[in-house]
Amino acid sequence: MNLPINNETLQKILTEMDIVHISDATIRQCCAVAKALEDVSETKFSHLEIGVPGLKACQMGVEAQKRALNEGVASIYPNIAGIPELKQNASEFIKAFLNQDIEPKCIIPTVGSMQGSFNLILQCSRLHKDKDTILYINPGFPPHMLHSHVLGIKQESFDIYGYRGEKLKEKLEEYLSNGHISAIIYSNPNNPAWICLTEEELKILGECANKYDVIILEDLAYMGMDFRKDISVPFKAPFQSTVANYTDNYILMMSASKIFSYAGERISLVAFSNKLYKREYKQLKELYGIGRMGDSFTLTFLYIASSGTSHSAQYAMSAMLKAAVSGEYNFVKETKEYARRANRVKELFTKYGFNIVYDKDGETNIGDGFFFTVGYKNMGNDELLAKLLRCGIATISLKTTGSCQFGVRVSVSALSDEKDMQTLEERLKLFVELQ
């Protein structure tokens, strides 16, 4: 093990990649830095920086997609709005695990939630002349914020760290009362912090959405992975927590990438509330010729983005949703492996003096799942990230997630066995010695 890597080597690589501050580096840049350091040190890193699925893809999806390909769908353009059986199975899935009644026509497949959020942010910024800004509840998934930046859409944000519970209402009112916010976006469970909004907080969001006519974009990429409650039994409480219980001004995003470990085929669902899908917007009609929210999203925004979602992948997701609803496939049980890994990795970090940064939902400790966040004493983001890299640990800075706290995000998906855990512990020990 050729560790620790000297600081001069790290700085040379950062300069070559035109990275001034490592804490500003994107996820992909951090991956590239780690790869370059692996090459020069001839040492495989502990990769905690990127949230790739660490489980096998749902075989039912694989088989369904193969059948679809064998039956010739590869030569046929898919319906942009989605194949009928996928829309029907998605509607039943949402009823089974969220206890929400959403009509099949209000559910549209997209090329991953990344395409869904990109187009939703663009569409929401075009609904009203006086509402031109997206509000981000941070920390959040960095590409969500990049969407607005690339599209030239105004954005505002706040770190939820000091605004949990009733304080969230005061903070939201501070922004919404100005009348310029068109939509609010967040992930739940949260990427990167793994906090989960409480029912009180979701109710506050829903009430604010109703009061100020703002749309809530709720990213459920890690649906069912708040393992503190088991939502795995279809049509039986408890159900996935969602803002949909408190407002009709919502759009849900549900990805196959983590729920079914089906990331490679890039497919997800965008689900509008029945009321919002049918809502007419004068400005959409004036700008694009289609005023109805759902039809405009599908026939204007998605049409020019990709002309639809992979035909065969739609059959895969349809089969997985159907199997989950019937009880044939327990997606919550499958993904619970992440909780085991997170529990073990948290123990290692805290053993060597790290603290969990976002550690509570109300009075309750956050659950164990795909991500969590750690800080080290009062060490700043640049220094912490750089020293972890020198010790063979790749992560991303909380700064890039919109957080105002010092620390890094830890993804447990790539730590699959005890050997990975032992290697991580050796490097954390080395990190402490480096101080």
C-alpha positions as CSV (number, residue, x, y, z in Angstrom):
1,M,0.0,0.0,0.0
2,N,1.7,3.2,-1.2
3,L,-0.1,5.4,1.1
4,P,-0.3,8.2,2.2
5,I,0.1,10.0,-1.1
6,N,2.2,13.1,-0.7
7,N,0.4,16.5,-0.9
8,E,2.6,17.6,-3.9
9,T,1.3,14.7,-6.0
10,L,-2.3,15.5,-5.2
11,Q,-1.9,19.2,-5.9
12,K,-0.2,18.4,-9.2
13,I,-3.2,16.3,-10.3
14,L,-5.6,18.9,-9.2
15,T,-3.8,21.5,-11.3
16,E,-3.7,19.3,-14.3
17,M,-7.5,18.9,-14.0
18,D,-8.0,22.6,-13.5
19,I,-9.5,22.1,-10.0
20,V,-8.7,25.1,-7.8
21,H,-10.5,23.8,-4.7
22,I,-11.1,20.1,-4.3
23,S,-14.2,20.9,-2.2
24,D,-15.8,22.5,-5.3
25,A,-15.2,19.4,-7.5
26,T,-18.2,17.6,-8.9
27,I,-18.8,13.9,-8.3
28,R,-17.4,13.0,-11.7
29,Q,-14.3,15.2,-11.1
30,C,-13.7,13.5,-7.7
31,C,-13.9,10.1,-9.5
32,A,-11.4,11.3,-12.0
33,V,-9.0,12.6,-9.3
34,A,-9.3,9.3,-7.4
35,K,-8.6,7.3,-10.6
36,A,-5.5,9.4,-11.3
37,L,-4.3,8.9,-7.7
38,E,-4.9,5.2,-8.0
39,D,-2.7,5.1,-11.1
40,V,0.2,7.0,-9.5
41,S,0.0,5.1,-6.2
42,E,-0.7,1.7,-7.7
43,T,-3.3,1.3,-5.0
44,K,-7.1,0.7,-5.3
45,F,-9.1,3.3,-3.5
46,S,-12.0,2.9,-1.1
47,H,-14.7,4.5,-3.3
48,L,-17.3,6.3,-1.2
49,E,-17.8,9.2,-3.7
50,I,-20.4,7.8,-6.2
51,G,-23.7,6.2,-5.5
52,V,-23.8,3.4,-7.9
53,P,-26.0,0.4,-7.1
54,G,-24.1,-2.2,-5.2
55,L,-26.6,-5.0,-5.8
56,K,-27.5,-7.2,-8.8
57,A,-30.2,-5.9,-11.1
58,C,-33.7,-7.4,-10.5
59,Q,-33.7,-10.5,-12.7
60,M,-37.4,-10.2,-13.4
61,G,-36.7,-7.0,-15.2
62,V,-33.8,-8.5,-17.1
63,E,-35.9,-11.4,-18.4
64,A,-38.8,-9.1,-19.3
65,Q,-36.5,-6.8,-21.3
66,K,-34.9,-9.7,-23.1
67,R,-38.4,-11.0,-24.1
68,A,-39.4,-7.6,-25.4
69,L,-36.2,-7.4,-27.5
70,N,-36.8,-10.8,-28.8
71,E,-40.3,-9.8,-29.8
72,G,-38.9,-6.9,-31.9
73,V,-39.5,-3.7,-29.9
74,A,-36.0,-2.4,-30.7
75,S,-37.2,-1.5,-34.1
76,I,-40.3,0.4,-32.9
77,Y,-40.5,3.9,-31.4
78,P,-42.1,3.8,-28.0
79,N,-45.1,5.9,-27.1
80,I,-43.6,9.0,-25.5
81,A,-46.2,8.8,-22.7
82,G,-45.2,5.2,-22.0
83,I,-46.5,1.8,-22.8
84,P,-50.0,1.1,-21.4
85,E,-48.9,-1.8,-19.1
86,L,-46.1,0.2,-17.5
87,K,-48.5,3.0,-16.7
88,Q,-51.1,0.7,-15.3
89,N,-48.5,-1.2,-13.2
90,A,-47.0,2.0,-12.0
91,S,-50.4,3.3,-10.9
92,E,-51.0,0.1,-8.9
93,F,-47.4,0.3,-7.4
94,I,-48.0,3.8,-6.2
95,K,-51.3,2.8,-4.6
96,A,-49.7,-0.3,-3.0
97,F,-46.7,1.5,-1.4
98,L,-47.6,5.1,-1.2
99,N,-51.4,4.8,-0.8
100,Q,-52.0,7.4,-3.5
101,D,-54.5,7.2,-6.3
102,I,-52.8,8.4,-9.4
103,E,-54.4,7.6,-12.8
104,P,-52.1,5.7,-15.3
105,K,-52.2,8.5,-17.8
106,C,-50.6,10.8,-15.2
107,I,-47.5,8.6,-15.0
108,I,-44.7,9.0,-17.7
109,P,-41.4,7.1,-18.0
110,T,-38.3,9.2,-18.4
111,V,-34.6,8.4,-19.2
112,G,-33.7,8.1,-15.5
113,S,-34.9,10.6,-12.9
114,M,-32.1,12.9,-14.2
115,Q,-34.0,13.5,-17.4
116,G,-37.2,13.8,-15.4
117,S,-35.9,16.5,-13.0
118,F,-34.2,18.4,-15.8
119,N,-37.4,18.8,-17.8
120,L,-39.6,19.4,-14.8
121,I,-37.4,22.2,-13.6
122,L,-37.5,23.7,-17.1
123,Q,-41.2,23.3,-17.4
124,C,-41.9,24.7,-13.9
125,S,-39.9,27.8,-14.7
126,R,-42.3,28.5,-17.6
127,L,-45.6,28.3,-15.9
128,H,-46.0,31.9,-14.7
129,K,-44.3,35.1,-15.9
130,D,-43.7,36.2,-12.3
131,K,-42.5,32.8,-10.9
132,D,-39.0,32.2,-12.4
133,T,-37.1,30.6,-9.5
134,I,-36.5,27.1,-8.2
135,L,-36.1,26.6,-4.5
136,Y,-33.7,23.9,-3.4
137,I,-34.0,22.3,0.1
138,N,-30.3,21.4,0.7
139,P,-28.2,19.4,1.1
140,G,-29.3,17.9,-2.1
141,F,-28.3,15.9,-5.2
142,P,-25.7,18.2,-6.9
143,P,-27.0,17.6,-10.5
144,H,-30.4,19.0,-9.5
145,M,-28.8,22.4,-8.8
146,L,-26.7,22.0,-12.0
147,H,-29.9,21.6,-14.0
148,S,-30.9,25.2,-13.2
149,H,-27.4,26.5,-13.7
150,V,-27.1,24.9,-17.2
151,L,-30.6,26.0,-18.2
152,G,-30.0,29.6,-17.0
153,I,-32.9,29.3,-14.5
154,K,-32.8,31.3,-11.3
155,Q,-32.4,29.3,-8.1
156,E,-32.4,29.9,-4.4
157,S,-31.6,27.4,-1.6
158,F,-31.2,26.9,2.1
159,D,-29.5,24.3,4.2
160,I,-32.2,22.5,6.2
161,Y,-29.7,21.7,9.0
162,G,-31.0,24.5,11.3
163,Y,-34.6,24.4,10.1
164,R,-36.1,21.2,11.1
165,G,-39.7,20.8,12.4
166,E,-41.7,24.0,12.9
167,K,-38.7,26.1,11.9
168,L,-39.1,24.8,8.4
169,K,-42.3,26.7,8.0
170,E,-40.7,30.0,8.9
171,K,-37.9,29.4,6.5
172,L,-40.2,28.5,3.6
173,E,-42.4,31.5,4.2
174,E,-39.3,33.7,4.0
175,Y,-38.8,32.6,0.4
176,L,-42.4,31.9,-0.8
177,S,-43.9,35.1,0.4
178,N,-41.9,37.0,-2.2
179,G,-44.0,35.3,-4.9
180,H,-41.2,34.4,-7.3
181,I,-40.8,30.6,-6.5
182,S,-42.3,28.3,-9.0
183,A,-41.2,24.9,-7.5
184,I,-39.4,23.3,-4.6
185,I,-37.2,20.3,-5.0
186,Y,-35.7,17.8,-2.5
187,S,-35.0,14.1,-2.1
188,N,-36.6,11.9,0.6
189,P,-34.7,9.9,1.9
190,N,-32.1,12.6,1.3
191,N,-29.1,12.4,-0.9
192,P,-26.5,13.0,0.6
193,A,-27.5,13.3,4.3
194,W,-30.0,10.4,4.5
195,I,-32.3,12.5,6.7
196,C,-36.0,11.9,6.1
197,L,-38.6,14.7,6.3
198,T,-41.0,14.0,9.2
199,E,-44.8,14.0,8.7
200,E,-44.8,17.4,10.4
201,E,-42.3,18.7,7.8
202,L,-44.1,17.2,4.9
203,K,-47.4,18.7,6.0
204,I,-45.7,22.1,6.3
205,L,-44.4,21.7,2.7
206,G,-47.9,20.7,1.5
207,E,-49.6,23.6,3.2
208,C,-47.1,26.1,1.8
209,A,-47.5,24.6,-1.7
210,N,-51.3,25.2,-1.4
211,K,-51.0,28.7,0.1
212,Y,-48.5,30.0,-2.5
213,D,-49.5,27.8,-5.5
214,V,-46.0,26.3,-5.7
215,I,-45.2,22.8,-7.2
216,I,-43.3,20.3,-5.0
217,L,-40.9,18.1,-6.9
218,E,-40.3,15.1,-4.7
219,D,-37.4,12.8,-5.6
220,L,-38.1,9.3,-4.3
221,A,-34.9,7.7,-5.7
222,Y,-34.4,5.8,-2.5
223,M,-38.0,4.9,-1.9
224,G,-38.5,2.3,0.8
225,M,-35.0,2.6,2.1
226,D,-35.8,4.4,5.4
227,F,-35.6,1.0,7.0
228,R,-36.8,2.3,10.4
229,K,-40.3,1.5,9.1
230,D,-41.1,-1.5,6.8
231,I,-43.2,-0.5,3.8
232,S,-42.6,-3.8,2.0
233,V,-46.1,-5.2,2.3
234,P,-48.2,-3.9,-0.6
235,F,-51.5,-2.2,0.2
236,K,-50.8,-2.3,4.0
237,A,-49.6,0.5,6.3
238,P,-47.1,1.8,6.9
239,F,-46.6,3.5,3.5
240,Q,-43.8,5.5,2.0
241,S,-43.9,9.0,3.5
242,T,-44.7,11.6,0.8
243,V,-45.9,15.2,0.5
244,A,-48.7,13.8,-1.7
245,N,-50.7,13.3,1.5
246,Y,-50.9,17.1,2.0
247,T,-51.2,18.7,-1.4
248,D,-52.2,18.1,-5.0
249,N,-49.4,20.4,-6.2
250,Y,-46.9,17.6,-6.4
251,I,-44.9,15.6,-8.9
252,L,-43.1,12.4,-7.8
253,M,-40.0,10.9,-9.3
254,M,-39.3,7.2,-8.9
255,S,-36.2,5.6,-10.4
256,A,-35.5,2.0,-11.1
257,S,-31.8,2.7,-10.5
258,K,-31.8,2.1,-6.7
259,I,-35.2,0.6,-6.0
260,F,-34.6,-2.2,-8.4
261,S,-30.8,-1.8,-8.9
262,Y,-31.6,-1.3,-12.6
263,A,-29.4,1.8,-13.2
264,G,-27.8,0.7,-16.5
265,E,-31.0,1.0,-18.5
266,R,-31.8,4.5,-17.4
267,I,-35.5,4.4,-16.7
268,S,-37.7,6.1,-14.1
269,L,-41.2,7.4,-13.6
270,V,-42.6,10.9,-13.3
271,A,-46.0,10.9,-11.6
272,F,-48.2,14.0,-11.6
273,S,-51.1,14.3,-9.2
274,N,-54.3,13.8,-11.1
275,K,-55.3,17.4,-10.6
276,L,-51.9,18.9,-11.6
277,Y,-51.7,16.8,-14.7
278,K,-54.9,18.2,-16.0
279,R,-54.3,21.8,-14.9
280,E,-54.2,24.4,-17.7
281,Y,-51.5,27.0,-17.8
282,K,-52.0,30.1,-20.0
283,Q,-48.3,30.7,-20.4
284,L,-47.6,27.1,-21.5
285,K,-50.3,27.5,-24.2
286,E,-48.9,30.8,-25.4
287,L,-45.3,29.6,-25.5
288,Y,-45.7,26.0,-26.8
289,G,-49.2,25.5,-28.0
290,I,-50.1,23.0,-25.3
291,G,-51.5,24.3,-22.0
292,R,-52.3,21.2,-20.0
293,M,-49.4,20.5,-17.6
294,G,-49.1,16.7,-18.2
295,D,-49.5,16.8,-21.9
296,S,-47.1,19.7,-22.2
297,F,-44.5,17.9,-20.2
298,T,-44.8,14.8,-22.4
299,L,-45.4,16.3,-25.9
300,T,-43.2,19.4,-25.6
301,F,-40.4,18.9,-23.2
302,L,-39.8,15.1,-23.3
303,Y,-40.4,15.0,-27.0
304,I,-37.5,17.3,-27.9
305,A,-35.3,15.8,-25.2
306,S,-35.3,12.1,-26.3
307,S,-38.6,11.3,-28.1
308,G,-39.4,8.8,-25.4
309,T,-37.7,6.3,-23.1
310,S,-36.1,3.0,-24.1
311,H,-38.9,0.7,-25.4
312,S,-37.5,-2.5,-24.0
313,A,-36.6,-0.9,-20.6
314,Q,-40.2,0.0,-20.2
315,Y,-41.2,-3.6,-20.3
316,A,-38.5,-4.3,-17.7
317,M,-39.8,-1.7,-15.3
318,S,-43.3,-2.8,-15.8
319,A,-42.5,-6.3,-14.8
320,M,-40.6,-5.2,-11.7
321,L,-43.4,-3.0,-10.6
322,K,-46.0,-5.8,-11.1
323,A,-43.9,-8.3,-9.2
324,A,-43.5,-5.8,-6.3
325,V,-47.3,-5.2,-6.1
326,S,-48.1,-8.9,-6.2
327,G,-45.6,-9.6,-3.4
328,E,-43.5,-11.8,-5.7
329,Y,-40.5,-9.4,-5.4
330,N,-39.7,-7.7,-2.1
331,F,-37.6,-4.7,-3.2
332,V,-37.3,-3.4,0.3
333,K,-35.8,-6.6,1.6
334,E,-33.4,-6.7,-1.3
335,T,-32.1,-3.1,-0.7
336,K,-31.8,-3.6,3.1
337,E,-28.3,-4.8,2.5
338,Y,-27.3,-1.1,2.3
339,A,-28.5,-0.6,5.9
340,R,-26.1,-3.4,7.1
341,R,-23.2,-1.8,5.3
342,A,-24.0,1.7,6.6
343,N,-24.2,0.5,10.2
344,R,-20.8,-1.0,9.8
345,V,-19.2,2.0,8.1
346,K,-20.7,4.4,10.6
347,E,-19.1,2.4,13.4
348,L,-15.7,2.7,11.7
349,F,-15.9,6.4,11.1
350,T,-17.0,7.2,14.6
351,K,-14.3,4.9,16.0
352,Y,-11.7,7.1,14.5
353,G,-13.1,10.4,15.7
354,F,-15.5,11.4,12.9
355,N,-19.0,12.7,13.7
356,I,-22.2,12.2,11.8
357,V,-23.1,15.7,10.5
358,Y,-26.8,15.3,9.7
359,D,-27.6,12.9,12.5
360,K,-31.3,13.4,13.5
361,D,-34.8,13.5,12.1
362,G,-36.6,15.4,14.9
363,E,-35.5,13.5,18.1
364,T,-34.8,10.3,16.2
365,N,-31.4,9.2,14.9
366,I,-31.3,9.0,11.1
367,G,-31.6,5.5,9.7
368,D,-29.0,3.4,8.1
369,G,-29.1,3.4,4.3
370,F,-27.3,4.3,1.1
371,F,-25.6,7.5,2.3
372,F,-24.6,9.4,5.4
373,T,-22.4,12.4,6.2
374,V,-19.3,12.8,8.4
375,G,-17.1,15.6,9.6
376,Y,-13.8,15.5,11.5
377,K,-13.5,17.9,14.4
378,N,-13.4,21.5,12.9
379,M,-11.6,20.5,9.7
380,G,-12.7,22.4,6.6
381,N,-14.0,20.8,3.5
382,D,-10.8,21.3,1.4
383,E,-8.5,19.9,4.0
384,L,-10.7,17.0,4.9
385,L,-11.3,15.9,1.4
386,A,-7.7,16.2,0.4
387,K,-6.4,14.2,3.4
388,L,-8.9,11.5,2.8
389,L,-7.8,11.3,-0.8
390,R,-4.2,11.1,0.3
391,C,-5.1,8.1,2.5
392,G,-6.9,6.3,-0.4
393,I,-10.5,7.3,0.4
394,A,-12.6,9.0,-2.3
395,T,-15.6,11.1,-1.2
396,I,-17.3,14.3,-2.2
397,S,-17.6,17.5,-0.2
398,L,-20.8,18.6,1.4
399,K,-20.2,22.0,-0.1
400,T,-21.2,20.7,-3.6
401,T,-24.5,19.5,-2.2
402,G,-25.5,23.0,-1.0
403,S,-24.7,22.3,2.6
404,C,-23.2,25.0,4.8
405,Q,-21.7,22.3,7.1
406,F,-18.1,21.0,7.1
407,G,-18.0,17.4,6.0
408,V,-18.2,14.8,3.3
409,R,-20.8,12.4,1.9
410,V,-20.2,8.7,2.3
411,S,-21.8,6.2,-0.1
412,V,-21.7,2.6,1.1
413,S,-22.7,0.9,-2.1
414,A,-19.2,-0.1,-3.2
415,L,-18.2,-1.6,0.1
416,S,-19.5,-5.1,-0.5
417,D,-17.5,-7.4,1.8
418,E,-15.5,-7.6,5.0
419,K,-12.2,-7.1,3.1
420,D,-13.5,-3.7,1.9
421,M,-14.4,-2.8,5.5
422,Q,-11.0,-3.9,6.7
423,T,-9.3,-1.8,4.0
424,L,-11.4,1.2,4.9
425,E,-10.5,0.8,8.6
426,E,-6.7,0.7,7.8
427,R,-7.1,3.9,5.8
428,L,-9.1,5.7,8.5
429,K,-6.4,4.8,11.0
430,L,-3.8,6.2,8.6
431,F,-5.9,9.4,8.3
432,V,-5.8,9.9,12.1
433,E,-2.0,9.2,12.1
434,L,-1.6,11.8,9.3
435,Q,-3.0,14.5,11.6
